Amino acid sequence: MNPISNKVLAPELRRLKRRLLLRSGLSLGALTMLTGCNLTDGDAVDRALWAVSRFNDRVQAWLFDPNRLAPTYPASEITDPFPFNAYYPEDNAPEVDGDTWKLEVSGLVEDRTPWTLARLRAMPQASQITRHICIEGWSAVGEWSGVPFRSVLERIGADTRARYVGFKCADRYYSSIDMATALHPQTILATDFRGAPLPDKYGFPVKLRVPTKLGFKNPKHIVALFVTNEYPGGWWEDQGYNWFSGS
């Protein structure tokens, strides 16, 4: 690796900060040895980081135990107020009309009939008090209630051999999870927070609650889901975050 001045390195390091945070311990020295590139070779660095990210995804998926539960907590440990978190200010959270809202269903499913909020609420419900862990370094405990996502997938006749379930949201956010996580007993389509309908800032009318994954894998204001074998990516994942991002 040729010597590079700090003046040249600084902009590149700033540009890569988010992605390097997620490379799970791969040092810049190791990166250059593996790729034969230097930090001014942006395309090579990007390719190497994406390769490491995908490797991390495969390892995490291999380690994932579909029967292992995330920790739960007593009501006394609920964080109050629970933090707002999104890629936009709280005042910009979308206001969705629950009376007209419908959950669109597509992809590798037998029944593509849209779901109303009333239909979701008529399903058997589950509650959990679990910890939301943000990639930014903070965490908070919240109480969520809703429909076990496995039940929804079974009801729509989803092909559970498929690799991914993707989500589209009213705030233009999008994300996706692996099928094993979708079927996990603690993964729910949450409609309530602390025993009341989700406030707008927490994802009304429906958010995905996945306590086995980092917070950005819990999309809010969901308007569509699809089952697929084609990699769907995600809002942050397409900017360099590890896709699996879970235990």
N, C-alpha and C positions, 0 to 999 in steps of 0.2 A: 504494500500500500504506500503510495507516494505521500510525503508530508503535505498537509493541507492547512492553511492558516485558519485561525479561529474566525477571522472575518468571513471566510468562505463557508466554514462549517455552520455558523450560527443560523442563517436562514434555512438551511436544509434540515437542521436539527429541530427547529421550530415547526417546520412543515410536517415532520414525521413524528412529532411528540406523541400524538394520540395513538398512532399505530404501534409505535415502539413500546408504549406502555403495555400493550396487549400481546407482546410477542413472547411472554412467559419465560423471561430470563435469558433470552438469546442476546449476547453482548454484541456491540458493534464490531469488536475485533473478530468474534466468531463469524459474524455475518460476512465480513469482507473476506475471511479465509474460505468460507463456503462458496462464495459467489465470484471471487476474483475481481470484485468491483471496488470503487471508492465512493464516498458519500456524494460526489458530484454527479455520479451516474444514476440519475433519478429513476429511469426505467428499470434498471437492474435491481436497485434497492426495492422498488415497488414489487417487482416479481418475486424477490426473495422473501419479502415480508408476507405477501399473500400465500406463498408456499408454506411458510412456517405457520401462518394462521390456519390454513386448511389442515396441516398436520396436527395442530393442537385440537382442532375440531374432531378429527378422527380418534385421537387418544381419549378425549373427554367422552365421546360417544361410546367407546369401548369400555370405559370405566363406569359408565352410568348404570346404576342398579334400579330397574323399574319398580322394585318393591321397597326400596329404602325411602323412608319418609323424612321430609324436612322437619326440623324442630318446631314444636308448637308452644304457645305461651299462655299464661293466665291473663284474664282481662285487666288485671292490675298493671300489667306491663305494656299496655297499648300506648303508643306514642300520641300525645295530644298537645298541639294539633299535629296531625299527620302531614308531612311535607307535600307540597305540590312539586311536580317535576315533569318537565316537557321541554321540547326544543323551542318553545315560544313562551311569552309571559302569561301569567295566570288569567289576565283579563281577556286573552285571546282564545281561551278554551271554547270549543264549539258548543252551541246550544242546540241539542237535537230534540225534535218533537217525538216523545215516546209513543204517542198515539198513532203516528204514521210511520214510525221506524219499522223497518224490516231487515232481517239478517239474510242476505243473499248467500246461496250455497251453490258451489260449482265444482267441477273437476271429477275425480274418481269416486263418485257417489251414485247411489241408486235413486234417491229422492232429492230433487232440487227445489222442492217447495220452499219459498221464503218463510222464515220464522218471525212471528210477532213477539213482542215483549210478553204479552199475556200467555202465549204458548210456552215460552221459556219458564215463566213463573209457575205454570201448572205442572212442570216436571218435578220429580223428587229433588229436594234441595240439600245442600251440604254447607257447613260453615267451618271456618278455620281462623285461628289467630296465629299468624306467621310473620316472619321478618322479610321485609323488602330490602334488598341489598343493592345499592346504587354503585355503578362503576366509578362514580366520582369520589367514593370513599366513605359515604355516610350510609346509615341504615335506620329503619324505623319499623315498629311492630304495628300491624293493623288487623282489623277483623273484617273478613270478607265472607259473603254468602252468595250462593248461586248454584248452578247446575253442574254436576260433574261432567267434564268435557267428554269423557268416554261415553256417557249416556247419549249425548248429542250425536257423536260419531256413529254409535250403534243405531240410533233412530233414523239417521239419514242413509244408512247402508254404506258407510264409507269403506273403501278398500283399505283395511288396516295393514296390508302388506306394502302400501305406498310409503314413500320415504318422508314426505313433508306435509305439513298443514300450514297454509299461508293465510294472512289476515290483512284486510284493507280497512282503513279507518276514516271517520268523518273529518279528521284534522289533517288528512293527507299522509299520515303516518302509515307505515306498513311493516310487517315483520313475519317471521315464520319459525316453526319449531319442528323438531324431529317427531316421528310418529310415536316412538317409545315414550317421549315426554307428554305428548298429547293424550296418551292412554294412562298416564300416571294417576293414581287415586287422588292426589291433591291438586291436580290441574282442573280448574273450574272456570266456567263462564260466569263471572261475578256480576250480579245485578244490584247487590246491596253492600253498604259499608256501615258497620256498627249498627245493624238492624234496621236501617232505613235505605231507601233508594239511593244509588250512587249520586253524589253531587256532581255537577258538571265538571269540576276541576279534577275529580277522581275517575272520570270516564263514562258518565251516563250516555246511553242506557246500559251498556255492557262493556266490560273489560275482561281480558284474559288474566287470570291470576295463576302464576306458575312459581310456587315458592322454591322450586329446585333450580331456578335460573336467576340471572341478574335482572335488575329492574327493567332495563330497556327491552327485555324479551316479554314484557307484560303489556301488550298494546291496549289502548283505551279507545272508547267511542267506536267500537267495531261495527262495521256495516256489511262486511262480506268475509266469508271464509271459503277456502278451496283446498282440495286434496290433490296432490300431484307427485310425480316422480322427478320433475324438473326443478332444479335448485331455484327457490324464489327470492333469496336474498332478504334484505331488510333496509330500513332507513339508515341506521347506524352501521349495520353490517357492510353495506355497500360503500361505506366511507372508511372501512378498515377494522371495525370491531370484530372480534372473534364471533363466528356465527353461533356455535353451540352454547357458549357462555353459561355453563351450568355445572352442577355436581355430577 
